[in-house]
Every structure is written in structure tokens, then in C-alpha cells.
Amino acid sequence: MAKTFAEKTLGLSFAKTHENEVALTAQNTLRRLVGILGMLLPVILYLLLLFSNDGIYPLSSISHYYYTRWSSVFVIIISLLAFFLIIYKGPDLIDFYLSTLAGLFALALILCPTSNLSGEDKKYAVTFLPENFTRENFHYVSAAIFLGCLALMSLFLFTKSKENNPEARPREKQLRNKIFRICGGIMIIAMLVILIGGLFEAIPTEVYERYRLTFTMETVAVESFGLSWLIKGGSFRRLMYDTGNRLITKKSRKEYIQ
């Protein structure tokens, strides 16, 4: 029988033997949901503002969409990401700790919003908060910890294997690890650009603001982490073949992905 869209996309099983299972108990389902939500976040927010308010250019950062009429979308997606990250267990205890930490600081992004919209972006604002140094800086710290935890997971946890010898690992596992490291590295670089260019003003302010580098780098970072979680969840079949060019069976797939 052909698989349904939900089975293919989220790795769900609707077989009679699994009819009493809760969908979110499947680790690969959680991985795919986190990846999908992460990759959709900046795209959805940009398109919604574009079509509703003719906002051709993105706002200064993803977090600034909190102050627009689409704040509910921002809050819902970040909340779902936080929830999925907190209940994600992973193969080892360190996976649980890091994902939970990322989830908690994702919630902190919502509870402690960034600074108000300013300049040309101010016309899109539907709410305003009194300036608060502590709140705004805690938001920046929370964002850094959130993305930092996800980068560490991509660099060091997703790349682990039961085979200690890297050369003895299947070719597809080696390829996946390269992608995980590239995604993690891109996330670190994107965060450094925001830190050095934005906070320490190593990049001229005019250039930084003209190219919306905070939004751009945040988008690059979340797209990278989204891709790594989708791959870890087994979303790409071509990365799921063993060295003999045989597709991993459903029975061995869960173990093989590790």
C-alpha cells in the first residue's frame, strides 16, 4: 500500500500494530517537525507581512515580527518549536539536556521580547513596549543560547555513531555527518556575524542595516538547523542507503540513523 503524505513527511505509522501510539512519541517525527518549523519560520513571517502590508523588505530581525499584526504566528511557531525540543529525548542523555535547554530559551524569546520596531519598520508596529535594558539583553542572550545549543547538537551529537572508526561507517553516514558539520558551522558563523557586526559594530551600521544582516543571518542559521534536523529525521531517502546501495529496511532504519 502506498504511504500517505503524513507517513512520508513525518514518519508516522498508521498500521494496526501502532494504532494506540501517540504520534509525538516517535523521535524521527519530532526531528522532522522541528526541522519543518525551523525552516518555515522566517519564510512565513516575511510572506505574511509582504502580502498584508506590502513589506517588501524584511524587518531588522525575525524577533521584531513580534510587534507586527503577525505576532501570533511568531509566538505559535516558536512555542511549538520549544515544546517539541523540550519533549525530544534523543539517543543519549546529553541530547535531552541540550534540546531541553534550547527549548527553554526559545520560550524566553517570547517572554522577553526584543526592542521595539524603529525607523522605517515602525509603520508595521501594532504594539509597543516600554524600553527595558534587562529584557532586551536577556532576549539576545536567550537567542544566542537557543541557536548555540542547536549548533552544538548538529556538530557533535548528530554526528555520533555506534561505529567508532569513521572510515568504517557507511558512506551515507559519512555524508550525513559532513552536512551536519556544515550546518553547525554555518550557524556558528551566522551568530558571529550578528555578534561582531551588530553588537560590536565591526560592520558599518549603514551597511549592516541596509542589508538587514541580523534577519539574514538569523534566517541562514534557522534554515541550517532545520535542514540538519530533517536529515537526522530521515527525510531524504538518498541519504538513507548503505554502502551496498540497498535501502535501509524499516526494521533497521531507527538504529541506522544514529
C-alpha positions in Angstrom: 0.0 0.0 0.0 1.3 3.5 -0.9 2.2 5.7 2.0 0.2 8.7 2.8 1.6 12.3 2.9 1.7 12.2 6.7 3.6 8.9 6.7 6.2 10.1 4.2 6.6 13.6 5.6 6.5 13.0 9.3 7.4 9.3 9.5 4.1 8.3 11.1 2.8 4.8 11.1 -1.0 4.0 10.8 -0.6 0.3 10.9 -2.9 -1.6 13.2 0.1 -2.6 15.4 0.7 1.1 16.0 -2.9 2.4 16.4 -2.5 3.0 20.1 0.7 5.0 19.8 0.9 8.8 20.3 2.4 10.5 17.2 4.8 12.6 19.1 6.5 9.6 20.8 8.4 8.9 17.6 11.8 10.6 17.7 12.0 11.0 14.0 8.6 12.6 13.9 9.8 15.2 16.4 13.0 15.7 14.4 11.1 16.4 11.2 8.6 18.7 12.9 11.4 20.7 14.4 13.1 20.9 11.0 10.0 21.9 9.2 9.0 24.6 11.7 12.5 26.0 11.8 12.8 26.3 8.0 9.3 27.8 7.6 9.6 30.4 10.4 11.3 33.3 8.5 9.7 32.5 5.2 6.1 32.5 6.6 6.7 35.7 8.6 8.2 37.5 5.6 5.5 36.5 3.2 2.7 37.3 5.6 4.0 40.9 6.0 4.7 41.2 2.3 1.1 40.3 1.2 -0.7 42.1 4.1 1.3 45.3 4.4 3.5 45.4 1.2 6.5 44.9 3.4 9.0 44.3 0.5 12.0 44.3 2.8 12.3 42.0 5.9 12.3 43.6 9.3 15.5 44.1 11.3 15.3 40.6 12.8 12.9 37.7 13.0 12.1 38.6 16.6 10.8 42.0 15.5 7.8 40.3 13.9 6.6 40.0 17.5 5.5 43.7 17.2 3.5 43.3 13.9 0.0 42.0 13.3 1.5 38.6 12.7 2.9 38.3 16.2 0.6 35.4 16.9 2.2 33.4 14.1 5.7 34.2 15.5 4.6 33.2 19.0 2.9 30.0 17.9 5.8 28.7 15.8 8.4 29.5 18.5 6.2 27.9 21.2 5.7 24.7 19.1 9.5 24.6 18.5 10.1 25.0 22.2 7.6 22.3 23.1 9.0 19.8 20.6 12.6 20.5 21.7 11.7 20.0 25.4 9.9 16.7 24.9 12.6 15.4 22.5 14.6 12.7 24.2 17.3 11.7 21.7 19.5 8.6 21.9 21.6 9.9 24.9 21.1 12.0 28.0 23.2 14.9 26.6 20.7 15.1 23.6 17.9 15.5 26.1 19.7 18.2 28.1 20.8 20.3 25.1 17.4 20.1 23.4 15.6 21.0 26.6 17.9 23.9 27.2 17.3 25.1 23.6 13.5 24.7 24.2 13.5 26.7 27.4 15.4 29.6 25.9 13.2 29.5 22.9 10.3 30.2 25.3 12.4 33.0 26.8 12.5 34.7 23.4 8.7 35.1 23.7 8.6 36.0 27.3 11.3 38.7 26.9 10.7 40.3 23.5 13.4 42.3 21.7 13.5 46.1 21.3 10.6 47.9 19.6 10.4 48.5 15.9 12.2 51.7 14.8 12.9 53.7 11.7 11.0 52.6 8.5 9.9 49.4 10.2 7.9 51.4 12.8 4.9 51.7 10.4 4.3 47.9 10.8 4.0 48.0 14.6 0.7 47.2 16.2 2.1 47.1 19.7 4.7 48.9 21.8 6.6 48.0 25.0 8.4 50.4 27.3 12.2 50.2 26.8 13.8 47.8 29.2 17.6 47.2 29.1 17.4 43.9 31.0 14.5 42.5 29.0 16.1 43.3 25.6 19.6 42.0 26.6 18.1 38.8 28.0 16.4 38.3 24.7 19.7 38.5 22.9 21.3 36.0 25.4 18.3 33.7 25.0 18.6 33.7 21.2 22.3 33.0 21.4 21.8 30.0 23.8 18.9 28.7 21.7 20.8 28.7 18.4 24.1 27.7 20.1 22.5 24.6 21.6 21.2 23.6 18.2 24.5 24.2 16.6 26.3 22.0 19.1 23.7 19.2 18.5 24.4 19.4 14.8 28.2 19.5 15.2 28.7 16.9 18.0 25.6 14.9 18.7 24.0 14.2 15.3 27.5 13.1 14.0 27.9 10.3 16.7 27.8 6.7 15.6 28.0 3.3 17.1 30.9 2.7 14.8 33.9 4.3 16.4 36.1 4.2 13.3 34.9 7.0 10.9 36.3 5.1 7.9 34.2 2.0 8.7 31.0 3.9 8.7 28.6 3.6 5.7 29.2 6.1 3.0 25.8 7.7 3.6 26.5 8.2 7.3 29.8 9.9 6.4 27.9 12.2 4.0 25.3 13.0 6.6 28.0 13.9 9.1 29.6 16.3 6.6 26.2 18.0 6.1 25.6 18.2 9.9 29.0 19.8 10.4 28.5 22.2 7.6 25.1 23.2 9.0 26.5 23.6 12.5 29.4 25.6 11.2 27.1 27.9 9.2 25.1 28.5 12.3 28.2 29.5 14.3 29.4 31.8 11.6 25.9 33.5 11.3 25.9 34.1 15.1 29.4 35.6 15.0 28.4 38.0 12.2 25.5 39.2 14.3 27.7 39.4 17.4 30.7 41.1 15.8 28.8 43.1 13.2 25.7 44.1 15.1 26.6 44.4 18.8 30.2 45.4 18.4 29.6 47.4 15.2 32.6 45.9 13.3 30.4 46.3 10.2 29.4 49.9 9.4 25.9 50.5 10.8 24.7 51.8 7.4 25.8 48.6 5.6 24.5 46.4 8.4 21.1 47.9 8.4 20.8 48.3 4.7 21.3 44.6 4.1 19.2 43.6 7.2 22.1 41.4 8.3 20.5 40.4 11.6 17.4 39.0 9.8 19.6 37.5 7.1 22.0 35.7 9.4 19.1 34.5 11.7 17.4 33.1 8.6 20.6 31.4 7.5 21.0 29.9 11.0 17.5 28.6 11.3 17.4 27.2 7.8 20.7 25.4 8.6 19.4 23.9 11.8 16.1 23.0 10.1 17.9 21.1 7.4 20.1 19.2 9.9 17.0 18.1 11.9 15.2 17.0 8.7 18.2 14.9 7.7 18.6 13.5 11.2 14.9 12.5 11.0 15.5 10.5 7.8 13.6 12.8 5.5 15.9 12.4 2.5 15.9 8.8 1.1 19.1 9.2 -0.9 21.0 9.7 2.4 19.5 6.5 3.8 21.2 3.9 1.7 24.0 1.7 3.0 27.3 1.0 1.2 25.8 -1.8 -0.8 23.4 0.7 -2.3 20.4 -1.1 -0.6 17.7 0.9 1.1 17.7 0.5 4.8 14.7 -1.6 6.0 12.1 -0.1 8.2 13.2 -2.5 11.0 16.8 -1.4 11.0 16.2 2.2 10.0 15.9 3.6 13.5 19.2 2.2 14.6 20.9 3.0 11.3 20.0 6.7 11.5 22.0 7.1 14.7 
